[in-house]
């Protein structure tokens, strides 16, 4: 149960900053725009701040948040050896990205059993957690856009325009299709291989690019778009309860 009613989660990622507001445990709005916080008139009792960016990048964001909410407690979340019934697999726990840590905690609490947690974004992050809450480890792989841009930036003659990216039947018959469909098949194959290694695990998936993959995966998955924010609430509330 939450210690407070209104919570704001700030997830500062590599390519965007996500603001998720919770009231009584329910998401009331989500945005990537700071100005929406003002427009919505939301009054958080606590801010949970999770970032994979540099300290210098985060300083300005923290200042803006505290200027908007001067009397609100801002709690910076870090990866730890254990939290919310989950044990970190890393020998050096802090080296596991806080976004992965929060996602795998939320994924485990969704299933409360053996689970594979997948976040498909700039990078594809896969983490495996046992029914006892033991993080068994995981993978980081390039996402679709990163794979495609890597090919374009590191080769001289692989070139195409966005207008050439079309859906076709059969084997790709253009450079655009060869690259986009090749990267797609690589990612689908990777996830199917993980599934074969863990056939009796539930799957919880999230991320901006996950919709492109859901229809291709031939096994049941649970879609949960706010995994990092949900994990931040769980960890943040545990910290608040411990401080009281």
PLY file of the C-alpha trace (Angstrom):
ply
format ascii 1.0
element vertex 244
property float x
property float y
property float z
element edge 243
property int vertex1
property int vertex2
end_header
0.00 0.00 0.00
1.27 3.46 -0.88
2.52 5.70 1.90
1.29 8.80 0.04
-1.59 9.49 -2.38
-0.07 11.65 -5.14
3.27 10.58 -6.59
5.27 11.87 -9.54
7.82 9.57 -11.16
10.54 11.12 -13.30
12.31 8.62 -15.54
15.26 10.36 -17.19
16.36 8.03 -19.98
18.93 8.19 -22.73
16.62 9.68 -25.36
13.74 11.23 -23.42
12.44 12.19 -19.98
9.15 10.61 -18.93
6.84 12.09 -16.31
4.22 9.74 -14.84
1.73 10.97 -12.25
-0.04 8.56 -9.89
-3.07 9.26 -7.71
-4.13 6.50 -5.33
-1.95 4.06 -7.26
-3.47 4.81 -10.67
-1.77 6.63 -13.55
-3.53 9.96 -14.07
-1.26 11.25 -16.82
1.95 10.50 -18.66
4.05 12.92 -20.69
7.49 13.58 -22.10
6.95 17.35 -21.81
7.84 19.22 -18.62
5.24 21.93 -19.31
2.47 19.37 -18.94
3.19 19.27 -15.21
2.13 22.92 -15.01
-0.85 22.47 -17.35
-2.23 19.50 -15.41
-1.96 21.29 -12.08
-0.87 18.06 -10.41
0.31 18.39 -6.80
2.60 15.52 -5.85
3.43 14.68 -2.26
6.68 13.04 -3.35
8.84 12.88 -6.49
10.67 9.65 -7.33
13.59 10.48 -9.59
15.38 7.77 -11.59
18.04 8.58 -14.16
20.60 6.87 -16.37
22.01 10.23 -17.51
25.06 12.12 -16.28
24.94 14.12 -13.07
25.40 17.36 -15.00
22.41 16.61 -17.23
20.25 15.83 -14.20
21.18 18.93 -12.21
19.14 21.31 -14.33
16.13 18.98 -14.33
16.18 18.63 -10.55
16.36 22.41 -10.20
13.31 22.85 -12.46
11.35 20.26 -10.50
12.19 21.78 -7.14
11.36 25.26 -8.43
7.92 24.00 -9.49
7.42 21.94 -6.32
9.56 23.68 -3.65
8.01 21.87 -0.68
7.98 18.38 -2.13
10.47 15.69 -1.16
12.50 14.51 -4.18
13.92 11.02 -3.70
16.65 9.85 -6.07
16.34 6.14 -6.68
19.44 3.99 -7.04
20.06 0.36 -7.86
20.67 -1.69 -4.71
21.48 -5.27 -3.81
17.85 -5.98 -2.97
14.52 -4.18 -2.89
10.82 -5.08 -2.74
11.51 -8.78 -2.44
13.91 -8.93 -5.40
17.62 -9.79 -5.17
20.02 -8.21 -7.69
22.18 -10.66 -9.68
25.08 -8.24 -10.19
28.17 -8.67 -7.97
28.39 -4.86 -8.10
24.70 -3.95 -7.82
25.10 -0.28 -8.74
26.35 -1.25 -12.22
22.90 -2.50 -13.17
21.05 0.44 -14.71
18.34 1.83 -12.46
15.81 1.62 -15.32
16.41 -2.12 -15.64
16.28 -2.55 -11.87
12.94 -0.78 -11.54
11.46 -2.57 -14.56
12.41 -6.04 -13.36
11.03 -5.31 -9.89
7.72 -4.17 -11.40
7.64 -7.13 -13.78
8.19 -9.57 -10.93
5.37 -7.99 -8.91
3.05 -8.30 -11.91
3.56 -12.06 -12.09
4.89 -13.07 -8.63
6.40 -16.08 -10.36
9.15 -16.91 -12.86
9.22 -13.96 -15.26
11.09 -12.53 -18.23
10.92 -8.72 -18.30
11.55 -6.98 -21.62
11.86 -3.25 -22.35
12.08 -2.40 -26.05
13.44 1.08 -26.70
16.74 2.58 -27.83
18.21 -0.59 -26.35
16.38 -3.85 -25.79
16.74 -4.92 -22.18
15.83 -8.43 -21.07
15.93 -9.57 -17.45
15.00 -12.91 -15.92
13.67 -13.27 -12.37
12.86 -16.51 -10.54
9.67 -17.21 -8.62
11.64 -16.56 -5.41
12.47 -13.02 -6.57
16.07 -13.80 -7.48
17.29 -11.83 -10.49
19.10 -14.41 -12.62
20.68 -11.91 -15.03
19.80 -10.57 -18.44
20.79 -9.03 -21.75
21.19 -5.63 -23.40
20.95 -5.48 -27.19
20.52 -2.63 -29.68
16.94 -1.66 -30.49
15.49 -1.45 -33.99
16.39 2.19 -34.65
19.88 1.77 -33.22
20.58 -1.25 -35.41
19.35 0.55 -38.52
21.24 3.78 -37.79
24.43 1.81 -37.06
24.29 0.25 -40.52
23.70 3.62 -42.16
26.44 5.44 -40.25
29.09 2.73 -40.61
28.70 1.84 -44.27
29.28 3.89 -47.40
26.60 2.58 -49.73
23.71 1.38 -47.59
21.36 4.29 -48.13
17.60 4.78 -48.48
14.92 7.36 -47.73
12.06 6.90 -45.31
9.61 6.89 -48.21
11.25 3.67 -49.44
10.41 1.85 -46.22
7.31 -0.14 -47.17
5.77 -3.42 -46.12
6.21 -6.12 -48.74
5.66 -9.83 -49.25
8.40 -12.40 -49.55
12.09 -11.72 -49.24
13.11 -8.03 -49.23
13.77 -6.70 -52.72
15.14 -3.25 -51.82
17.84 -1.86 -49.54
15.21 -0.21 -47.35
13.35 -3.46 -46.80
16.56 -5.46 -46.46
17.75 -3.27 -43.57
14.47 -2.66 -41.73
13.17 -6.21 -42.06
16.59 -7.71 -41.39
16.90 -5.80 -38.10
13.33 -6.72 -37.18
13.94 -10.43 -37.79
17.15 -10.29 -35.73
15.27 -8.86 -32.75
12.37 -11.29 -33.05
14.82 -14.20 -33.32
16.69 -13.01 -30.23
13.49 -12.87 -28.15
12.29 -16.24 -29.45
15.62 -17.76 -28.43
15.24 -16.32 -24.91
11.75 -17.83 -24.78
13.09 -21.26 -25.75
15.63 -21.03 -22.92
12.87 -20.09 -20.42
9.70 -21.77 -21.76
7.84 -21.88 -18.45
8.32 -18.22 -17.55
5.71 -15.51 -17.82
6.60 -12.49 -19.98
6.02 -8.82 -19.18
6.95 -6.34 -21.90
7.14 -2.56 -22.22
8.78 0.12 -24.34
8.09 2.52 -27.18
8.88 0.02 -29.95
7.25 -3.04 -28.42
4.07 -2.73 -30.53
6.14 -3.59 -33.61
7.06 -6.93 -32.05
3.96 -8.12 -30.19
2.21 -9.58 -33.23
5.36 -11.46 -34.29
5.94 -13.23 -30.97
4.24 -16.61 -30.95
3.87 -16.87 -27.20
1.74 -15.05 -24.60
3.06 -11.79 -23.20
1.64 -9.23 -20.79
1.99 -5.64 -21.99
2.62 -3.07 -19.25
3.64 0.35 -20.61
4.68 1.91 -17.28
7.11 -0.64 -15.87
9.84 1.80 -14.81
7.32 4.11 -13.16
5.59 1.22 -11.41
8.92 -0.05 -10.14
9.83 3.43 -8.95
6.62 3.57 -6.90
7.33 0.20 -5.33
10.92 1.09 -4.40
10.08 4.65 -3.39
7.27 3.58 -1.13
9.49 0.97 0.50
12.04 3.71 1.21
9.36 5.98 2.66
8.02 3.24 4.91
11.54 2.52 6.12
12.11 6.17 7.00
9.00 6.50 9.13
0 1
1 2
2 3
3 4
4 5
5 6
6 7
7 8
8 9
9 10
10 11
11 12
12 13
13 14
14 15
15 16
16 17
17 18
18 19
19 20
20 21
21 22
22 23
23 24
24 25
25 26
26 27
27 28
28 29
29 30
30 31
31 32
32 33
33 34
34 35
35 36
36 37
37 38
38 39
39 40
40 41
41 42
42 43
43 44
44 45
45 46
46 47
47 48
48 49
49 50
50 51
51 52
52 53
53 54
54 55
55 56
56 57
57 58
58 59
59 60
60 61
61 62
62 63
63 64
64 65
65 66
66 67
67 68
68 69
69 70
70 71
71 72
72 73
73 74
74 75
75 76
76 77
77 78
78 79
79 80
80 81
81 82
82 83
83 84
84 85
85 86
86 87
87 88
88 89
89 90
90 91
91 92
92 93
93 94
94 95
95 96
96 97
97 98
98 99
99 100
100 101
101 102
102 103
103 104
104 105
105 106
106 107
107 108
108 109
109 110
110 111
111 112
112 113
113 114
114 115
115 116
116 117
117 118
118 119
119 120
120 121
121 122
122 123
123 124
124 125
125 126
126 127
127 128
128 129
129 130
130 131
131 132
132 133
133 134
134 135
135 136
136 137
137 138
138 139
139 140
140 141
141 142
142 143
143 144
144 145
145 146
146 147
147 148
148 149
149 150
150 151
151 152
152 153
153 154
154 155
155 156
156 157
157 158
158 159
159 160
160 161
161 162
162 163
163 164
164 165
165 166
166 167
167 168
168 169
169 170
170 171
171 172
172 173
173 174
174 175
175 176
176 177
177 178
178 179
179 180
180 181
181 182
182 183
183 184
184 185
185 186
186 187
187 188
188 189
189 190
190 191
191 192
192 193
193 194
194 195
195 196
196 197
197 198
198 199
199 200
200 201
201 202
202 203
203 204
204 205
205 206
206 207
207 208
208 209
209 210
210 211
211 212
212 213
213 214
214 215
215 216
216 217
217 218
218 219
219 220
220 221
221 222
222 223
223 224
224 225
225 226
226 227
227 228
228 229
229 230
230 231
231 232
232 233
233 234
234 235
235 236
236 237
237 238
238 239
239 240
240 241
241 242
242 243
